[in-house]
């Protein structure tokens, strides 16, 4: 069972993530969008969207540090276990609360604003469900593992983190996840399920950085007022408007 859950399932989800994005970009470029609903309502969006997105940046940053950076590296720069634990708990809870509050506002907006609700798809609802579960489980692991510890604190940096790095190196050690608490196991399974769903939801917009804005030509705006033309005659090929 450990081999199935912590080797086969994660690689299936990762394969779906990569192949799904390739397929989506190849055959559904016009659907590669956030499907923005700002035109329908922007008051709640102005609060919910920044809270959610900045909170998610903190969540992702915390996972990068916690999963990818070995314990020996932080110790080498003078960050002991106590300091790391303190920063992880405070930063993790702050980012998690911001994300949960922002998501709650966005879900409330989708449910109560008619046009936004009409534009909500089934995949949107499924995506919100898995995303909320992953965030809540992650926060619970932080709280339960740091504040309400029973039977000794579980050090995920010596278990889950090592497994994750071995997974990325294509040499997964399933026994490391097999020994993890149930909360970490559920969090990992929900997260991998979310990655498998990712290519088929609006989350694809994460990989749509507007790099073309840096090299695209300037947009030239011309006045409709004749007086704005000054003493110069209009260039050939352009007609006066009005």
ABEGO torsion letter per residue (X at the ends): XAAAAAAAAAAAAAAAAAAAAAAAAAABAAABBAGBAAAABAAAAAAAAAAAAAAAAAAAAAAAAAAABBAAAAAAAGBBAAAAAAAAAAAAAAAAAAAAAAAAAAAAAAAABAAAAAABBAAAAAAAAAAAAAAAAAAAAAAAAAAABBGEBBBAAABAAAAAAAAAAGBBBAAAAAABBAAAAAAAAAAAAAAAAAAABAAAAAABBBAAAAABBBBBBBBABAAAAEABBBBBGBBBBX
